[in-house]
Amino acid sequence: MKLVGFFNRDGGTFKTTDMLAYEKRAEEAFRDAGHDFDAIVFSGKEIIPAMERAAKRDDIDGIVAGGGDGTISAAASIAWKNGIALGVVPAGTMNLFARSLRVPLDIWQALDVLATGEIDNVDIASANGRPFIHQFSAGLHARMVRYRNAYSYRSRLGKIRASTKAALGVVFNPPEFEVEFEAAGMRERRWVSAISVSNNPFGENALLYADNLRSGELGFYTANPLKPLGVARLAIDMLRGKVRENADVMVMHPAEVHLHFPKLRSKANCVMDGELLPLQRNVSIRLHPGELKVLVKQGLAAQVNADERREPAA
């Protein structure tokens, strides 16, 4: 395949990596595996326009993107819109999509796995036409990201510290808002503290990422209006990977979710794949089953299929 690698030197792990050595190793790994491959290192501001330009070329089969979740989300959007494959090198803080794809979290090991890997088709979602690979959320998560962004940090550890401070701030000042939703034939209006719609349901893990990206379902979660103690209980259940067991959380698995916020504040926010954005009054969220082509470990698709066949019926 003809592939181009785009590595964000400003992303997480890459900040402390010899990028010349990494670029050279990437080219060696992919070329040794029989690919036509060139790697380029960019700054965070340059990488998305560069990926967009490359994706429009008619001689490109795919892109390999290295960086944090923001870079990977942008790369997935570009790959999906242009019908090309995406390889993910996890160089960020959480690396949620890479975890779902079971890509090694070591950036050097990831190169060998991707270079010798195979193409698989996984699901991708969109909110009002904007694609996302992890989740759309409003309420608790959006407020936490807004608080975190108010702090300054320059490192992965600094980001974790800022996130911890922001989370504590939200515990003592949880939001409460009204939403109307339509999903799986149900229409309802309720007051909530949080809404989350994920690209495939979350697995039982503390980071809330999907174990399977080919289920053909969204994960739709709402949390009842919460006081500080309720937020703390929800946070504990999240850390235990037991969100479904929380009595204040409603869980559904539709293919589409339509949201309406009747009393939307002018400065209300949502979060899509970690990016804080203005919240629109009406949001239509859809799943696009199997529309994103990704590089995965050789044999992984067959293994996932076998695992799914062995799972007992619910």
Secondary structure, DSSP 8 states (H G I E B T S, - for coil): -EEEEEEETTSGGGGGS-HHHHHHHHHHHHHHTT-EEEEEEE-HHHHHHHHHHHHT-TT--EEEEEESHHHHHHHHHHHHHHT-EEEEEE-SSS-HHHHHHT--SSHHHHHHHHHT-EEEEEEEEEETTEEESSEEEEEHHHHHHHHHHTS---SHHHHHHHHHHHHHHHHHS---EEEEEEETTEEEEEEESEEEEESS-B-SSTT--BS-S-SS--EEEEE----HHHHHHHHHHHHTT-GGG-TTEEEE--SEEEEE-TT--TT-EEEETTEEEE--SEEEEEEEEEEEEEEE-TTHHHHHHHHHHHS---
